[in-house]
Amino acid sequence: MKILGISAFYHDSAAALIDNGEIVAAAQEERFTRKKHDPGFPSEAVKFCLEYGGLTLNELDAIVFYDKPLLKFERLLETYYAFAPKGVRSFLTAMPVWIKEKMFLKRLINEELVKLGYDKKKKVKLLFPEHHLSHAASAYYPSPYEKSAILTIDGVGEWATASICLGEGKDISILKELRFPHSLGLLYSAFTYFLGFRVNSGEYKLMGLAPYGNPTSPDIKKYEDIILKDLIELKEDGSVWLNQDYFDYATGLKMVNEDKWEALFGFKTRRPEDALEPVHCNLGLAIQNITEEAVIRMAKEAKRLTGADYLCMAGGVALNCVSNGKLQKANIFKDIFIQPAAGDAGGALGAAQAAYHIFFGQERNITWKADAMRGSYLGPTFSDLDVALTAKKYKAVYTHYENFKDLAGDAAKLLSEGNVVGWIQGRMEFGPRALGGRSILGDPRNAEMQKKLNLKIKYRESFRPFAPSVLAEDCAEYFDYDGISPYMLLVHPVAEGRRKPVPANYGAMDLREKLYFERSDLPSITHIDYSARIQTVHKETNPRYYELIDSFKALTGYAVIVNTSFNVRGEPIVCTPNDAYRCFMRTEMDYLVVGNFIFDKKQQPEWLEKDNWKEEFVLD
């Protein structure tokens, strides 16, 4: 039974293909179109999945869309009715699009599929599970658990903004939902907006900014009290009630009522390129603290309702890896599995899996040890010929290796000498994290590496932290964590013995002074609060990346390297060797490794393309 899942028309469009329940391929549309968070119909992702599976659309048993558009339209109409006459401008903006396109989404999907060779006479089933069921399915079915609680938290689907489910065997039962306009995800996005970052894109920046808040400052408690008194009510079960007098997302054209928020917190809405002040950092820490508390309460409620030993998570809030780390430390469950593509892209995979197990009633047979996501390496791959043709196109100079072990040794040496290395190997990752398939790498011992990567390679805000990739068996040597974290979705502290004490006046330092203080013997991956967003690397799922880090360990004694996604600010992660070479030449990266090829920047011909990536990509 072959099923194609699709998510589209909001943000992070994607496609996923399963065959008899096994995940064959999955990818986001942005990687092909080069438009970050591309919301359009995922034509290129669909073509890739079908090609990888050796199928046409007409050979599928079902095509599954990740939510119910008519239910979403119902929510829109009821919301405008409830808030009327407020929201007229927003209503007049939204309605023409809904009536022209989204009301007739089934027809629109069919039209797009016909362009890809679909024959409507074949009458392949077109199914529409609910949004949060798609999220729940994406987390539970690839997990290793026969029975688990499932927690999904995001902005909003149709009506639900969070759900607690029970997964048992092939079935998922929805036990409890939080409904629009009350939403933990939208609350976090409102603070993302107020603090100067893009909604549906910059939430992870807010998470990275929060540790720069001063936990000893009275501002933290003051801001938390304001949030809990004026903006929200946080219930015992983790649900939130949001005071709509302060929010505009329900019927307005922006997230918050800026005048009221500015009066409440005592400072102006920050604009994207404004300087970051202590008040911004402190407010960021306050909302992160409240979000963590809400998630932990929801998890406790999930435990109470299900009695399950294990928890699965999905939805955009499940990408808050600081919260995930705290939840894991709370030991409410024996273990947690988080879908690596936890946002809307992962809904495509969940929709296909929900159809297979729930609509078609197919049994769930767990044949995997860790999970069924294959390390999340589910996207396109390339051959030596693809790399050679890219090199020929740009008259690029390279060294080709017959023996990959030799290449790994040389690449490790380049890293140890302070070089920044682009690293492209095997299948592209599915989800927002680069996991050693499409990564930029550096030496974590190098105190200047974070600054160099942020300012000269990624061209992004200097405060942004970088993640460590560590050999799975060596994780506990460097971090206060002895489990696995293959998808870079957990934050845990750097091991006590590796830390350097902070000066007495540390809390009073400004952001820049804090940023460049060396906090451990791994300064480039140790965040300001001594934490790190860990990726454990496993020989079974990524043998080449494992070989590189193992070579680095043999050379330096350290089984850790810096890993960040292969892109510049505002650009989707690179997909092809061509994407990689262009990004390599337009930044101050030192070396590029693609498959069995190494490109040295100093040997490359002059880059004659004078295009400006800052104009090509919308800065996020």
Buried (B, 14 or more C-beta within 10 A) or exposed (E): EBBBBBBBBBBBBBBBBBBEBEBBBBBBBBBBBBBBBBBBBBBBBBBBBBEBBEBBBBEBBBBBBBBBBBBBBEBBEEBBEEBEEBBEEBBEEBBEEBEEEBBBBEEBBBEBBEEBEBEEEEEBEBBBBBBBBBBBBBBBBBBBBEBBBBBBBBBBBBBBBBBBBBBBEBEBEBBBBBBBBBBBBBBBBBBBBBBBBBBBBBBBBBBBBBBBBBEEBEBBEBBBEBBBEBBBEBBEBBBBEBEBEBBBBBBBEBBBBBEBBBEBBEEEBBEEEEEBEBBBBBBBBBBBBBBBBBBBBBBBBBBEBBEBEBBBBBBBBBBBBBBBBBBBBEEBBEBBBBBBBBBBBBBBBBBBBBBBBBBBEBEBEEEEEBBBBBBBBBBBBBEEEBBBEBBEEBEBEBEEBEEBEEBBBBBBBBBBEBBBBBBBBBBBBBBBBBBBBBBBBBBBBBEEBBBBBBEEBBBBBEBBBBBBBBBBEBBEBBBBBEBBBBBBBBBBBBBEEBBEEBEEEBEEBEBEEBBBBEBBBBBBBBBBBBBBBBBBBBBEBBBBBBBBBBBBBEEBEBBBBBBBBBBBBBBBBBBBBBBBBBBBBBBEBBBBBBBBBBBBBEEBEEBEEEEEBEEEBBBB
